[in-house]
Amino acid sequence: MAFGGFCPLPLRLGGNDPRDAFTAEQFSRLTADVLAMARVATFARGTCTVDGGLGTASFGFYAGLHGIGLVHAPAIAVLGVGAIRLTWNDAYTDAYQRAAATKIIHAKGSPHGAVAARVTATVSIWRQVDLLMFDAAGAPLDGTISFSVF
């Protein structure tokens, strides 16, 4: 297949010329590859600042598969010093009006700044992620957290 910047769209099965169409095997492989990429794609990423002493948390940046910007960010709840819970909607609708359920499998987090800190990210249920930042001694610590959700 010689598809480049000017590939023939829409892509079709069959045809006499392999430059104009997919074979059934090529289409099957393409479909499997696209699904495999979607399965491991980053669902969302962002940064949030936690002040558990005051009971506040806010987003600094958010980008997800369903939209970029703070208007698309999940609900955020402060669980305590250095601990927050992010909760996404049950499902999202894409630009083609197709709804897909939210199913978070894995999350990770990291601290900002020069402090010696660590962040644990736990998927509590299929649409919630708990983030906890703590110092080298294991005490909860407020600050800014970066996260990625898959």
ZIQUI-V537433 format. One record per backbone hydrogen bond with DSSP energy under -0.5 kcal/mol. CO is the residue of the C=O (numbers start at 0). NH is the residue of the N-H. If there is no record, write none. Layout:
# ZIQUI-V537433
co & nh
CO & NH
CO & NH
This chain:
# ZIQUI-V537433
co & nh
3 & 6
11 & 21
15 & 17
16 & 19
16 & 20
21 & 13
22 & 26
23 & 27
24 & 28
25 & 29
26 & 30
27 & 31
28 & 32
29 & 33
30 & 34
31 & 35
32 & 36
33 & 37
34 & 38
35 & 39
36 & 40
42 & 64
43 & 148
44 & 62
45 & 146
46 & 59
46 & 60
47 & 144
48 & 57
49 & 142
50 & 53
50 & 54
50 & 55
55 & 50
57 & 48
60 & 46
61 & 68
62 & 44
63 & 66
66 & 63
68 & 71
69 & 72
74 & 86
76 & 78
76 & 84
79 & 82
81 & 132
82 & 78
82 & 79
83 & 130
84 & 76
85 & 128
86 & 74
89 & 101
91 & 99
93 & 96
96 & 98
97 & 93
99 & 91
105 & 149
107 & 147
109 & 145
114 & 116
115 & 135
117 & 133
119 & 131
121 & 123
121 & 129
124 & 127
125 & 103
126 & 87
127 & 123
127 & 124
128 & 85
129 & 121
130 & 83
131 & 119
132 & 140
133 & 117
134 & 137
138 & 134
142 & 49
143 & 111
144 & 47
145 & 109
146 & 45
147 & 107
148 & 42
148 & 43
